[in-house]
Amino acid sequence: MPPAEAILSLGSNQGDRLAWLQQAARELFALPQTRGVALSPVYDTDPVGVPDAFASLPYLNCIVLLETGLTPLDLAAAAHAIESRLGRVRTPGAAGLPRTLDIDLIACGDQRLETPGLTLPHPRAHARRFVLQPLADLRPALRLPGQAQTVTELLRALPATPAVRRLPDVAWPP
């Protein structure tokens, strides 16, 4: 399988949010058959789809671009292993609960995949400002698989809320 550009969305709303993102980026860049391509600016974002009790816990979000020879399923498994090492606990019914780290595989080249554990492209990425804004910083003219509009066009069509706020430049790890 030839290398593909993988788009991953990273988020954290628990503990030292920036440190979790930085460590996850380091580990993603170090995966076998993988080369780090780019890291987006970091955004402070209003939570989406969380229980009311956690609506006051904002996320930090960013996008990581990788060139990888890993299959999407292997890359997703590696991302889940990184989440676990960095304190993420996956339990049934825990959707929307605070987490140290959330890594979502948004797209892997133009591949389409539908399995119980992974759908590519990510089925809600095109409607999420916290994914599109940092992705637009890196690939504004990109069309996600199955989308007629570019990332920038999709972003313009979204409502202003939930809001995303770019943080001052962050020192990313190599």
HELIX and SHEET records of a PDB file:
HELIX    1   1 ARG A   17  PHE A   29  1                                  13    
HELIX    2   2 ASP A   52  PHE A   54  5                                   3    
HELIX    3   3 PRO A   72  ARG A   85  1                                  14    
HELIX    4   4 ALA A  125  ALA A  127  5                                   3    
HELIX    5   5 ARG A  129  LEU A  138  1                                  10    
HELIX    6   6 VAL A  151  ALA A  157  1                                   7    
SHEET    1   A 4 THR A  34  LEU A  39  0                                        
SHEET    2   A 4 TYR A  59  THR A  68 -1                                        
SHEET    3   A 4 ALA A   4  SER A  12 -1                                        
SHEET    4   A 4 ASP A 102  CYS A 108 -1                                        
SHEET    1   B 4 THR A  34  LEU A  39  0                                        
SHEET    2   B 4 TYR A  59  THR A  68 -1                                        
SHEET    3   B 4 TYR A  43  THR A  45 -1                                        
SHEET    4   B 4 VAL A 164  ARG A 166 -1                                        
SHEET    1   C 2 LEU A 113  GLU A 114  0                                        
SHEET    2   C 2 THR A 119  LEU A 120 -1                                        
END                                                                             
